[in-house]
Amino acid sequence: MEKEAFFFLSVKKFKNKFYSIAISIKIKKMTNTFSKKFEEQVIDAWGNRKDLSKIEKYLLPKYLTNNKLKVVEAGTASGIFSFYIEEQLGFKNIKAFDLIPKMIELAREKALAKKSKIDFVQADASNLNCFENNYFDYLVYLGQILCMVPKAYLSKSLNEAYRIGKKDSTYIFSFLDWNSRWFNPILSKVVNLVRFLNGIKTEKYYIPQVKTVDRSINWKFYKKEQHGILWIKKNAAIKLLKKTGFKIVKIYDEEELTHYRGVAFYIICKKV
């Protein structure tokens, strides 16, 4: 009996250890969804961004109306939106997160120089256990941040966004519009053919960047290490948000507010 008991205890310990390792691997995967190459591209594009676009300057003051309430910004990069919300809109309670450690490092350096009170944290949009349930009044998901999230984590990221917002909280989402570029269907076929030939899972609406930070052509767009970015149809984005539980308040096309054809659309939501 003693030998049997010892055997079962040993098996149990092994199973517990195995599950711990499996959980650790899962967490690691969830917090490492970008390749180093894509991180470098994002840092180049967003690390030193100086100003907001016309539509961003319109949406933030229009929908963030009570500066005594709590704000969170997703994919903050070096903090450009959060600093605007603090300095121009007078908010005092702001938290901002980004997956890339270098971005948080840059944001904190700027916050120190500005004597800012913004709390910058490294976090994964699909696993925001650093934030409480029903905590924020305003949730800012600009910069098409959700389009950078891999397909496997998109629903989780929306569920997390929903979880951390208070009832009746306001959300600002932005997405890249599949229909805004005539060549998206062609590019998608080329990229997915290369993926198929290399034994990589095909994803119709996830396309690598075709232009670099200096606006030149990215001739490496078909390479394996290139990160697929979501270009989504408006109806699909609306369906996804409604499925999560959001109420759609207003939808903006970039052209509507800028008077030139853009590549993004913006959806204002409420948590119900």
C-alpha positions in Angstrom: 0.0 0.0 0.0 2.8 2.4 0.9 4.5 1.8 -2.5 1.2 2.4 -4.3 0.5 5.6 -2.4 4.1 6.8 -3.2 3.5 5.9 -6.9 0.2 7.9 -7.1 1.8 10.9 -5.3 4.7 10.8 -7.7 2.3 10.7 -10.7 0.3 13.6 -9.2 3.4 15.7 -8.6 4.5 15.0 -12.2 1.1 16.0 -13.6 1.1 19.2 -11.5 4.6 20.0 -12.7 3.6 19.3 -16.3 0.5 21.5 -16.1 2.7 24.3 -14.5 5.1 24.1 -17.5 2.2 24.0 -19.9 0.7 27.1 -18.3 4.1 28.9 -18.4 4.5 28.1 -22.1 1.0 29.4 -22.8 1.7 32.7 -20.9 5.0 33.1 -22.7 3.3 32.6 -26.1 0.6 35.2 -25.2 3.2 37.8 -24.3 5.5 37.2 -27.3 3.2 37.6 -30.3 5.5 39.9 -32.3 8.7 39.0 -34.0 11.8 41.1 -33.2 11.7 42.4 -36.8 8.2 43.6 -36.4 9.0 45.2 -33.0 11.8 47.2 -34.7 9.3 48.3 -37.4 6.8 49.5 -34.9 9.4 51.3 -32.8 10.7 53.1 -35.9 7.1 54.1 -36.9 5.8 55.1 -33.5 8.7 55.7 -31.2 9.2 59.3 -32.2 5.8 60.3 -33.6 5.3 64.0 -32.9 1.7 64.8 -33.5 -1.8 63.4 -33.7 -3.8 63.2 -36.9 -6.8 65.5 -37.6 -9.3 62.7 -36.9 -7.5 61.8 -33.6 -7.7 65.4 -32.5 -11.4 65.4 -33.3 -12.3 62.1 -31.6 -10.5 62.4 -28.3 -11.9 65.7 -27.0 -15.4 64.8 -28.5 -15.7 61.6 -26.5 -13.4 62.0 -23.5 -15.5 64.7 -21.9 -15.1 64.3 -18.1 -11.5 64.7 -17.1 -12.2 63.5 -13.6 -12.8 59.9 -14.8 -10.4 57.1 -15.5 -8.7 56.5 -18.9 -6.7 53.6 -20.3 -4.9 53.6 -23.7 -4.1 50.4 -25.5 -0.9 50.1 -27.5 0.4 53.4 -26.2 3.8 53.2 -28.0 5.8 56.1 -26.7 2.7 57.7 -25.2 1.6 60.2 -27.8 -2.2 59.8 -27.2 -1.9 59.6 -23.4 0.3 62.7 -23.2 -2.3 64.6 -25.3 -5.1 63.4 -23.0 -3.2 64.5 -20.0 -1.8 67.8 -21.3 -4.6 69.0 -23.6 -7.7 67.5 -22.0 -6.6 67.7 -18.3 -7.1 64.1 -17.3 -5.3 63.1 -14.1 -6.0 59.3 -13.9 -4.5 57.7 -17.0 -3.0 54.3 -17.5 -1.4 53.1 -20.7 0.0 49.8 -21.8 2.0 48.3 -24.7 3.3 44.9 -25.4 6.8 46.0 -26.5 9.2 46.7 -23.6 11.2 49.3 -25.5 8.0 51.3 -26.1 7.2 51.4 -22.4 10.8 52.4 -21.7 10.5 55.3 -24.1 7.2 56.4 -22.7 8.5 56.4 -19.1 11.5 58.4 -20.1 9.2 61.0 -21.7 6.9 60.9 -18.6 9.9 61.6 -16.4 11.0 64.6 -18.5 7.4 66.0 -18.6 6.8 65.2 -14.9 3.8 63.3 -16.0 1.6 61.2 -13.7 0.6 58.7 -16.4 1.1 55.0 -15.3 2.8 53.2 -18.2 2.8 49.4 -17.9 3.9 46.5 -20.2 0.9 44.3 -20.9 -0.6 42.1 -23.5 -4.0 43.2 -24.9 -5.3 39.7 -24.7 -4.3 39.2 -21.0 -4.9 42.4 -19.0 -4.8 40.8 -15.5 -2.9 43.9 -14.3 -6.3 45.8 -14.5 -9.4 45.2 -12.4 -12.9 44.4 -13.7 -15.2 47.3 -14.5 -12.5 49.9 -13.8 -12.1 52.4 -16.6 -14.6 55.0 -17.9 -12.8 55.7 -21.2 -10.9 53.1 -23.3 -8.8 54.3 -26.2 -7.8 51.8 -28.9 -6.5 54.1 -31.5 -3.6 53.6 -33.9 -5.4 50.5 -35.3 -3.8 48.7 -32.5 -6.2 45.7 -32.7 -5.1 45.2 -36.3 -1.7 44.2 -35.0 -3.0 41.5 -32.8 -2.8 38.0 -34.3 -6.1 36.4 -35.2 -5.8 33.8 -32.4 -5.8 36.6 -29.8 -8.2 39.1 -31.3 -11.4 37.9 -29.6 -9.5 37.6 -26.3 -8.3 41.1 -26.7 -11.8 42.4 -27.2 -13.1 40.4 -24.3 -10.4 41.9 -22.1 -11.2 45.4 -23.3 -14.9 44.7 -22.4 -14.0 43.3 -19.0 -11.9 46.3 -17.7 -14.5 48.9 -18.8 -17.2 50.1 -16.5 -20.8 49.7 -17.4 -21.7 52.5 -19.9 -18.0 53.3 -20.5 -16.9 54.8 -23.8 -14.6 53.0 -26.3 -12.8 54.5 -29.3 -11.7 51.7 -31.7 -9.9 52.1 -35.0 -9.4 49.5 -37.8 -7.7 49.3 -41.1 -10.3 49.1 -43.9 -10.0 46.2 -46.3 -11.9 48.1 -48.9 -9.7 51.2 -48.8 -7.0 49.7 -51.0 -7.9 48.2 -54.4 -4.9 45.9 -54.4 -5.6 44.2 -51.0 -7.2 41.1 -52.6 -4.3 40.7 -55.1 -1.7 41.2 -52.4 -3.5 38.8 -50.1 -3.4 36.1 -52.8 0.3 36.6 -53.4 1.2 36.6 -49.7 -0.9 33.5 -48.9 0.5 31.6 -51.9 3.9 32.1 -50.4 2.7 31.1 -47.0 1.1 28.0 -48.4 4.3 27.0 -50.2 6.3 27.5 -47.0 3.8 25.4 -44.9 2.5 28.5 -43.0 -1.1 28.9 -42.2 -2.9 31.2 -44.6 -4.9 34.2 -43.4 -6.8 36.1 -46.1 -7.2 39.4 -44.2 -3.8 39.5 -42.5 -1.3 41.2 -44.8 2.3 42.4 -44.0 3.2 46.1 -44.4 4.0 47.0 -48.0 5.7 50.3 -47.1 8.5 51.1 -44.7 8.7 54.1 -42.3 10.3 56.2 -45.0 7.4 55.4 -47.4 9.6 53.2 -49.7 8.4 49.8 -50.8 8.9 46.9 -48.4 10.2 44.3 -50.9 10.5 41.8 -48.0 6.7 41.8 -47.5 6.5 38.1 -48.5 9.2 36.9 -46.1 8.3 34.5 -43.3 9.3 36.9 -40.5 6.9 39.6 -41.7 4.0 40.2 -39.3 0.5 40.0 -40.8 -1.7 43.1 -40.1 -5.5 42.8 -40.1 -7.3 44.7 -42.9 -11.0 44.1 -42.0 -14.3 44.9 -43.7 -16.5 47.3 -41.7 -19.4 44.9 -41.4 -17.0 42.2 -40.0 -15.7 44.6 -37.4 -19.2 45.7 -36.3 -20.2 42.0 -36.0 -17.1 41.2 -33.9 -17.8 44.2 -31.6 -21.5 43.3 -31.2 -20.6 39.7 -30.5 -18.3 40.8 -27.7 -21.2 42.8 -26.1 -20.5 46.3 -27.3 -23.2 48.7 -28.4 -22.2 50.7 -31.5 -22.7 54.4 -31.0 -21.1 56.0 -34.1 -18.9 55.0 -37.1 -16.6 57.3 -38.9 -14.7 56.9 -42.1 -11.4 58.7 -42.3 -12.6 60.6 -45.4 -15.6 61.9 -43.5 -13.5 64.0 -41.2 -10.4 64.6 -43.3 -11.9 65.1 -46.8 -9.3 62.8 -48.3 -9.4 59.1 -48.8 -7.8 57.3 -45.9 -7.2 53.6 -44.9 -9.0 53.5 -41.5 -12.4 53.6 -40.0 -13.3 54.4 -36.4 -16.1 52.9 -34.2 -17.3 54.5 -31.0 -18.9 51.9 -28.6 -20.5 51.7 -25.2 -20.3 48.8 -22.7 -23.9 47.7 -22.0 
